[in-house]
């Protein structure tokens, strides 16, 4: 019997530690820990890796601290377009949705595409109609609104162009005094994707990734998050990976698949493959961000080439470990 493992991430970027209160930092650790524990509970009860990553990402989508689902950023038209992907390492089955505007939990729509259609990726109105037909909850667009995301969009619009993922908030903070809680990772230099990877007791791997995209993005833009091999990948023979970062770069590098390919074809370990992709391949194409990955033997890595990454993991019955900064003790 394999000891189950789950890891999650909530975005990577530049640290704003000096402006952070202990209370502000604690709310991120609490959210990460609670979500890791929820995934652990599924795995420890004999549940599948696929169910664990789906639930973890659903909870991340429901948490307004992160740029996915409720709390997603705004497009240049003042709307929300959401992307998500899920992959089962046991048989390489996959499902994804992109540019959906009324699906409460895009990861559940992605799971429905995987299990109830002949396809891998559905987009826009077609994805929304499919999700609704298959019992995935839909909501009014106002559901995704948060004051902080709307405010950053208003301030960025027409002044700073596009800011990758939800990078715009510190630009907004710099324009005004605010009493709102600050974020540990400077939202002006943050790549806001969420994800989860897991290994279950039966030895199966799974991964899921979800995002609200880019602040002030051009409508119709799709990054790496819903693309198999770029922002999400799982294969029982090698690894499960979820990414967060500059989406176009992760697409160009096919970053998540490359980790698995290095393991399968070059005989690299999980650590070697992940280090090569995050610190060598991605920077060559302007890639900033990180990944979380677990291999078929239960080895876990959480590397990133930014100053911080929201992350957490849980192994078996052990208490969840959460971290934000590069110097946090999170060795898995």
SEDREN-387262 format. One record per residue (C-alpha): residue in one letter; x, y, z; residue number from 1. Coordinates in steps of 0.1 Angstrom, whole numbers, plus 2048, in hexadecimal, padded with zeros to 3 digits. Layout:
REM SEDREN-387262
{aa=A	east=X	north=Y	up=Z	i=NUM}
...
***
This chain:
REM SEDREN-387262
{aa=X	east=800	north=800	up=800	i=1}
{aa=X	east=80E	north=821	up=7F5	i=2}
{aa=X	east=80F	north=83E	up=80E	i=3}
{aa=X	east=7F8	north=859	up=7FE	i=4}
{aa=X	east=806	north=87C	up=7F7	i=5}
{aa=X	east=7F5	north=89C	up=7EC	i=6}
{aa=X	east=804	north=8BE	up=7E5	i=7}
{aa=X	east=7F4	north=8DF	up=7DB	i=8}
{aa=X	east=7FE	north=901	up=7CE	i=9}
{aa=X	east=7ED	north=923	up=7CD	i=10}
{aa=X	east=804	north=938	up=7B7	i=11}
{aa=X	east=829	north=944	up=7B7	i=12}
{aa=X	east=83A	north=965	up=7B5	i=13}
{aa=X	east=84D	north=981	up=7C7	i=14}
{aa=X	east=84D	north=983	up=7ED	i=15}
{aa=X	east=83F	north=9A2	up=7FF	i=16}
{aa=X	east=849	north=995	up=821	i=17}
{aa=X	east=852	north=9B7	up=830	i=18}
{aa=X	east=82E	north=9C4	up=82C	i=19}
{aa=X	east=81E	north=9A5	up=83A	i=20}
{aa=X	east=80D	north=9A1	up=85B	i=21}
{aa=X	east=80D	north=980	up=86E	i=22}
{aa=X	east=7E8	north=97E	up=86B	i=23}
{aa=X	east=7E9	north=983	up=845	i=24}
{aa=X	east=803	north=968	up=842	i=25}
{aa=X	east=7EF	north=950	up=858	i=26}
{aa=X	east=7D0	north=952	up=843	i=27}
{aa=X	east=7E3	north=944	up=825	i=28}
{aa=X	east=7F3	north=928	up=83A	i=29}
{aa=X	east=7D1	north=91F	up=848	i=30}
{aa=X	east=7C0	north=91E	up=826	i=31}
{aa=X	east=7DC	north=908	up=818	i=32}
{aa=X	east=7DD	north=8F1	up=836	i=33}
{aa=X	east=7B7	north=8EC	up=836	i=34}
{aa=X	east=7B7	north=8E3	up=811	i=35}
{aa=X	east=7D4	north=8CB	up=814	i=36}
{aa=X	east=7C2	north=8BA	up=831	i=37}
{aa=X	east=7A3	north=8B6	up=81D	i=38}
{aa=X	east=7B6	north=8A5	up=801	i=39}
{aa=X	east=7C8	north=88F	up=81B	i=40}
{aa=X	east=7A7	north=884	up=82A	i=41}
{aa=X	east=79C	north=877	up=808	i=42}
{aa=X	east=7BC	north=864	up=802	i=43}
{aa=X	east=7BE	north=856	up=826	i=44}
{aa=X	east=79B	north=849	up=822	i=45}
{aa=X	east=7A5	north=835	up=804	i=46}
{aa=X	east=79A	north=84F	up=7EA	i=47}
{aa=X	east=7AA	north=854	up=7C9	i=48}
{aa=X	east=7C5	north=86D	up=7C0	i=49}
{aa=X	east=7AD	north=87A	up=7A5	i=50}
{aa=X	east=792	north=882	up=7BF	i=51}
{aa=X	east=7AC	north=891	up=7D7	i=52}
{aa=X	east=7BA	north=8AA	up=7BD	i=53}
{aa=X	east=797	north=8B3	up=7B1	i=54}
{aa=X	east=78B	north=8BB	up=7D3	i=55}
{aa=X	east=7AB	north=8CE	up=7DD	i=56}
{aa=X	east=7A8	north=8E4	up=7BE	i=57}
{aa=X	east=783	north=8E9	up=7C3	i=58}
{aa=X	east=78A	north=8F7	up=7E5	i=59}
{aa=X	east=7A6	north=90D	up=7D7	i=60}
{aa=X	east=78D	north=91A	up=7BE	i=61}
{aa=X	east=774	north=922	up=7DA	i=62}
{aa=X	east=78F	north=935	up=7EE	i=63}
{aa=X	east=791	north=95A	up=7E4	i=64}
{aa=X	east=7B5	north=95C	up=7EF	i=65}
{aa=X	east=7BF	north=94C	up=7CE	i=66}
{aa=X	east=7BA	north=954	up=7A9	i=67}
{aa=X	east=7A2	north=938	up=79F	i=68}
{aa=X	east=77C	north=936	up=7A1	i=69}
{aa=X	east=76F	north=94F	up=7BB	i=70}
{aa=X	east=78A	north=969	up=7BC	i=71}
{aa=X	east=794	north=966	up=797	i=72}
{aa=X	east=7A4	north=984	up=786	i=73}
{aa=X	east=793	north=99A	up=76C	i=74}
{aa=X	east=798	north=99B	up=746	i=75}
{aa=X	east=79C	north=9BB	up=733	i=76}
{aa=X	east=776	north=9BB	up=72E	i=77}
{aa=X	east=770	north=9B9	up=754	i=78}
{aa=X	east=765	north=995	up=753	i=79}
{aa=X	east=772	north=973	up=75F	i=80}
{aa=X	east=77F	north=956	up=74A	i=81}
{aa=X	east=789	north=937	up=75C	i=82}
{aa=X	east=79E	north=919	up=752	i=83}
{aa=X	east=7A5	north=8F7	up=762	i=84}
{aa=X	east=7B2	north=8D4	up=75B	i=85}
{aa=X	east=7B3	north=8B2	up=76C	i=86}
{aa=X	east=7C7	north=893	up=763	i=87}
{aa=X	east=7C6	north=86F	up=76F	i=88}
{aa=X	east=7E8	north=85E	up=76F	i=89}
{aa=X	east=7D9	north=83B	up=76F	i=90}
{aa=X	east=7CD	north=83D	up=74B	i=91}
{aa=X	east=7D7	north=860	up=73F	i=92}
{aa=X	east=7B3	north=86B	up=73D	i=93}
{aa=X	east=7B0	north=890	up=73E	i=94}
{aa=X	east=796	north=8AC	up=73E	i=95}
{aa=X	east=799	north=8D1	up=73B	i=96}
{aa=X	east=785	north=8F1	up=736	i=97}
{aa=X	east=78F	north=914	up=72B	i=98}
{aa=X	east=780	north=936	up=72A	i=99}
{aa=X	east=761	north=92D	up=73E	i=100}
{aa=X	east=74E	north=949	up=74E	i=101}
{aa=X	east=732	north=93A	up=763	i=102}
{aa=X	east=740	north=919	up=771	i=103}
{aa=X	east=744	north=91B	up=796	i=104}
{aa=X	east=75F	north=901	up=798	i=105}
{aa=X	east=772	north=8FD	up=777	i=106}
{aa=X	east=784	north=8DF	up=784	i=107}
{aa=X	east=763	north=8CC	up=787	i=108}
{aa=X	east=75B	north=8D5	up=763	i=109}
{aa=X	east=77D	north=8C8	up=759	i=110}
{aa=X	east=776	north=8A8	up=76B	i=111}
{aa=X	east=754	north=8A5	up=75A	i=112}
{aa=X	east=765	north=8A9	up=738	i=113}
{aa=X	east=77D	north=88D	up=741	i=114}
{aa=X	east=763	north=875	up=74D	i=115}
{aa=X	east=744	north=87E	up=738	i=116}
{aa=X	east=751	north=888	up=716	i=117}
{aa=X	east=767	north=87B	up=6FA	i=118}
{aa=X	east=77C	north=89A	up=6FC	i=119}
{aa=X	east=798	north=8A9	up=710	i=120}
{aa=X	east=793	north=8CE	up=70D	i=121}
{aa=X	east=773	north=8E3	up=70A	i=122}
{aa=X	east=772	north=909	up=709	i=123}
{aa=X	east=75B	north=926	up=70D	i=124}
{aa=X	east=736	north=922	up=708	i=125}
{aa=X	east=739	north=8FE	up=6FE	i=126}
{aa=X	east=74B	north=8F5	up=71E	i=127}
{aa=X	east=731	north=908	up=732	i=128}
{aa=X	east=714	north=8F7	up=722	i=129}
{aa=X	east=725	north=8D5	up=727	i=130}
{aa=X	east=72C	north=8DC	up=74B	i=131}
{aa=X	east=708	north=8E6	up=752	i=132}
{aa=X	east=6FA	north=8C7	up=740	i=133}
{aa=X	east=70F	north=8B1	up=756	i=134}
{aa=X	east=705	north=8C0	up=777	i=135}
{aa=X	east=723	north=8D7	up=77D	i=136}
{aa=X	east=717	north=8F6	up=791	i=137}
{aa=X	east=715	north=917	up=77E	i=138}
{aa=X	east=714	north=939	up=78D	i=139}
{aa=X	east=70E	north=95D	up=783	i=140}
{aa=X	east=72E	north=96F	up=779	i=141}
{aa=X	east=72B	north=984	up=798	i=142}
{aa=X	east=734	north=966	up=7AD	i=143}
{aa=X	east=759	north=969	up=7A2	i=144}
{aa=X	east=75C	north=98D	up=7AD	i=145}
{aa=X	east=771	north=998	up=7CA	i=146}
{aa=X	east=777	north=9BD	up=7D3	i=147}
{aa=X	east=79D	north=9B8	up=7D3	i=148}
{aa=X	east=79E	north=9A9	up=7B0	i=149}
{aa=X	east=786	north=9C3	up=7A2	i=150}
{aa=X	east=79A	north=9DF	up=7B1	i=151}
{aa=X	east=7BB	north=9D3	up=7A3	i=152}
{aa=X	east=7AB	north=9D0	up=780	i=153}
{aa=X	east=79D	north=9F3	up=782	i=154}
{aa=X	east=7BF	north=A01	up=78A	i=155}
{aa=X	east=7D3	north=9EC	up=771	i=156}
{aa=X	east=7BB	north=9F2	up=754	i=157}
{aa=X	east=7C9	north=A0B	up=73C	i=158}
{aa=X	east=7E8	north=A11	up=751	i=159}
{aa=X	east=7FC	north=9F0	up=754	i=160}
{aa=X	east=7EE	north=9DB	up=738	i=161}
{aa=X	east=7EE	north=9B6	up=73F	i=162}
{aa=X	east=7FC	north=9A9	up=760	i=163}
{aa=X	east=803	north=984	up=760	i=164}
{aa=X	east=7E9	north=970	up=774	i=165}
{aa=X	east=7DF	north=986	up=792	i=166}
{aa=X	east=7FF	north=99A	up=793	i=167}
{aa=X	east=7EC	north=9BB	up=793	i=168}
{aa=X	east=7E2	north=9BF	up=7B8	i=169}
{aa=X	east=802	north=9CE	up=7C4	i=170}
{aa=X	east=801	north=9E6	up=7A8	i=171}
{aa=X	east=7DF	north=9EF	up=7B6	i=172}
{aa=X	east=7EC	north=9F0	up=7DA	i=173}
{aa=X	east=808	north=A07	up=7CF	i=174}
{aa=X	east=7EE	north=A20	up=7C2	i=175}
{aa=X	east=7DB	north=A24	up=7E3	i=176}
{aa=X	east=7DB	north=A1F	up=808	i=177}
{aa=X	east=7C9	north=9FF	up=812	i=178}
{aa=X	east=7BF	north=9EF	up=833	i=179}
{aa=X	east=7B8	north=9CD	up=822	i=180}
{aa=X	east=7CE	north=9B0	up=82B	i=181}
{aa=X	east=7ED	north=9AD	up=816	i=182}
{aa=X	east=7F8	north=98E	up=804	i=183}
{aa=X	east=819	north=97B	up=80D	i=184}
{aa=X	east=821	north=978	up=7E8	i=185}
{aa=X	east=820	north=99B	up=7D8	i=186}
{aa=X	east=802	north=999	up=7C1	i=187}
{aa=X	east=813	north=9B1	up=7A9	i=188}
{aa=X	east=82C	north=996	up=7A2	i=189}
{aa=X	east=817	north=976	up=7A7	i=190}
{aa=X	east=80D	north=95B	up=78F	i=191}
{aa=X	east=7EB	north=951	up=79B	i=192}
{aa=X	east=7E3	north=92D	up=793	i=193}
{aa=X	east=7D8	north=911	up=7AC	i=194}
{aa=X	east=7DE	north=8EC	up=7A9	i=195}
{aa=X	east=7E2	north=8CB	up=7BA	i=196}
{aa=X	east=7F4	north=8AA	up=7B5	i=197}
{aa=X	east=7EF	north=889	up=7C7	i=198}
{aa=X	east=7FA	north=865	up=7CA	i=199}
{aa=X	east=7E0	north=84E	up=7D9	i=200}
{aa=X	east=7E3	north=82D	up=7ED	i=201}
{aa=X	east=7DE	north=819	up=7CD	i=202}
{aa=X	east=7FC	north=829	up=7BD	i=203}
{aa=X	east=7E9	north=83F	up=7A5	i=204}
{aa=X	east=7F3	north=863	up=79D	i=205}
{aa=X	east=7DD	north=881	up=794	i=206}
{aa=X	east=7E0	north=8A6	up=78E	i=207}
{aa=X	east=7C9	north=8C4	up=78B	i=208}
{aa=X	east=7CF	north=8E9	up=783	i=209}
{aa=X	east=7B7	north=907	up=782	i=210}
{aa=X	east=7BB	north=92D	up=77C	i=211}
{aa=X	east=7A9	north=94E	up=778	i=212}
{aa=X	east=7C3	north=958	up=75F	i=213}
{aa=X	east=7D4	north=97A	up=75A	i=214}
{aa=X	east=7C9	north=99B	up=767	i=215}
{aa=X	east=7BC	north=9B1	up=74B	i=216}
{aa=X	east=7C2	north=995	up=732	i=217}
{aa=X	east=7B5	north=995	up=70E	i=218}
{aa=X	east=794	north=981	up=70E	i=219}
{aa=X	east=79A	north=95E	up=700	i=220}
{aa=X	east=7BE	north=95B	up=70D	i=221}
{aa=X	east=7C6	north=938	up=719	i=222}
{aa=X	east=7E5	north=931	up=72D	i=223}
{aa=X	east=7F5	north=910	up=738	i=224}
{aa=X	east=7DD	north=906	up=753	i=225}
{aa=X	east=7C3	north=8F3	up=73E	i=226}
{aa=X	east=7DD	north=8E5	up=726	i=227}
{aa=X	east=7E8	north=8C1	up=72C	i=228}
{aa=X	east=80E	north=8BF	up=72F	i=229}
{aa=X	east=813	north=8E5	up=734	i=230}
{aa=X	east=801	north=8ED	up=755	i=231}
{aa=X	east=7F5	north=8CB	up=75F	i=232}
{aa=X	east=801	north=8A7	up=75A	i=233}
{aa=X	east=7FE	north=885	up=76A	i=234}
{aa=X	east=80B	north=863	up=761	i=235}
{aa=X	east=80E	north=845	up=778	i=236}
{aa=X	east=82E	north=83B	up=767	i=237}
{aa=X	east=840	north=85B	up=772	i=238}
{aa=X	east=830	north=879	up=783	i=239}
{aa=X	east=813	north=890	up=78A	i=240}
{aa=X	east=81A	north=8B6	up=785	i=241}
{aa=X	east=807	north=8D6	up=789	i=242}
{aa=X	east=817	north=8F8	up=77F	i=243}
{aa=X	east=813	north=91D	up=787	i=244}
{aa=X	east=825	north=939	up=775	i=245}
{aa=X	east=828	north=94C	up=755	i=246}
{aa=X	east=80F	north=938	up=741	i=247}
{aa=X	east=81D	north=93E	up=71E	i=248}
{aa=X	east=83F	north=933	up=729	i=249}
{aa=X	east=832	north=913	up=739	i=250}
{aa=X	east=820	north=90C	up=718	i=251}
{aa=X	east=83F	north=911	up=703	i=252}
{aa=X	east=853	north=8FA	up=71A	i=253}
{aa=X	east=837	north=8E0	up=71D	i=254}
{aa=X	east=844	north=8E2	up=741	i=255}
{aa=X	east=830	north=8C7	up=754	i=256}
{aa=X	east=834	north=8AD	up=739	i=257}
{aa=X	east=859	north=8B4	up=735	i=258}
{aa=X	east=85E	north=8AA	up=75A	i=259}
{aa=X	east=84E	north=889	up=753	i=260}
{aa=X	east=861	north=884	up=732	i=261}
{aa=X	east=882	north=88B	up=742	i=262}
{aa=X	east=87A	north=870	up=75C	i=263}
{aa=X	east=86D	north=857	up=742	i=264}
{aa=X	east=887	north=85C	up=727	i=265}
{aa=X	east=8A6	north=86A	up=737	i=266}
{aa=X	east=8A3	north=857	up=758	i=267}
{aa=X	east=8A4	north=876	up=76D	i=268}
{aa=X	east=896	north=876	up=790	i=269}
{aa=X	east=878	north=88C	up=799	i=270}
{aa=X	east=88F	north=8A5	up=7A9	i=271}
{aa=X	east=8A7	north=8A6	up=78C	i=272}
{aa=X	east=88B	north=8AA	up=772	i=273}
{aa=X	east=879	north=8C4	up=786	i=274}
{aa=X	east=898	north=8D9	up=78D	i=275}
{aa=X	east=8A2	north=8D8	up=768	i=276}
{aa=X	east=880	north=8E4	up=75C	i=277}
{aa=X	east=87A	north=8FF	up=777	i=278}
{aa=X	east=89D	north=90D	up=778	i=279}
{aa=X	east=8AA	north=907	up=755	i=280}
{aa=X	east=890	north=901	up=73A	i=281}
{aa=X	east=875	north=91A	up=746	i=282}
{aa=X	east=88C	north=937	up=74C	i=283}
{aa=X	east=899	north=934	up=729	i=284}
{aa=X	east=877	north=93D	up=71C	i=285}
{aa=X	east=86F	north=957	up=737	i=286}
{aa=X	east=85E	north=93E	up=74E	i=287}
{aa=X	east=859	north=949	up=772	i=288}
{aa=X	east=845	north=934	up=78B	i=289}
{aa=X	east=846	north=911	up=799	i=290}
{aa=X	east=838	north=8EE	up=79A	i=291}
{aa=X	east=82C	north=8D4	up=7B2	i=292}
{aa=X	east=833	north=8B0	up=7A9	i=293}
{aa=X	east=830	north=88D	up=7B8	i=294}
{aa=X	east=83E	north=86E	up=7A8	i=295}
{aa=X	east=833	north=84A	up=7A8	i=296}
{aa=X	east=849	north=842	up=7C6	i=297}
{aa=X	east=83A	north=85E	up=7DB	i=298}
{aa=X	east=857	north=876	up=7D7	i=299}
{aa=X	east=84B	north=89A	up=7D9	i=300}
{aa=X	east=85B	north=8BB	up=7CC	i=301}
{aa=X	east=84E	north=8DE	up=7CD	i=302}
{aa=X	east=869	north=8F3	up=7BA	i=303}
{aa=X	east=864	north=917	up=7AE	i=304}
{aa=X	east=87A	north=932	up=79F	i=305}
{aa=X	east=868	north=94F	up=7AF	i=306}
{aa=X	east=86C	north=95D	up=7D2	i=307}
{aa=X	east=84E	north=94A	up=7DF	i=308}
{aa=X	east=832	north=931	up=7D8	i=309}
{aa=X	east=813	north=92A	up=7EC	i=310}
{aa=X	east=816	north=904	up=7F2	i=311}
{aa=X	east=80E	north=8E8	up=809	i=312}
{aa=X	east=80F	north=8C2	up=80B	i=313}
{aa=X	east=804	north=8A5	up=820	i=314}
{aa=X	east=811	north=882	up=822	i=315}
{aa=X	east=7FD	north=866	up=831	i=316}
{aa=X	east=7F0	north=86F	up=853	i=317}
{aa=X	east=80A	north=88A	up=859	i=318}
{aa=X	east=800	north=8AE	up=860	i=319}
{aa=X	east=7FE	north=8C4	up=841	i=320}
{aa=X	east=81D	north=8D9	up=83A	i=321}
{aa=X	east=818	north=8FC	up=82B	i=322}
{aa=X	east=831	north=915	up=81E	i=323}
{aa=X	east=832	north=937	up=80B	i=324}
{aa=X	east=856	north=943	up=80A	i=325}
{aa=X	east=875	north=934	up=7FA	i=326}
{aa=X	east=886	north=930	up=81C	i=327}
{aa=X	east=868	north=91F	up=82C	i=328}
{aa=X	east=870	north=8FB	up=838	i=329}
{aa=X	east=85A	north=8E6	up=821	i=330}
{aa=X	east=871	north=8C9	up=818	i=331}
{aa=X	east=85A	north=8AD	up=80D	i=332}
***
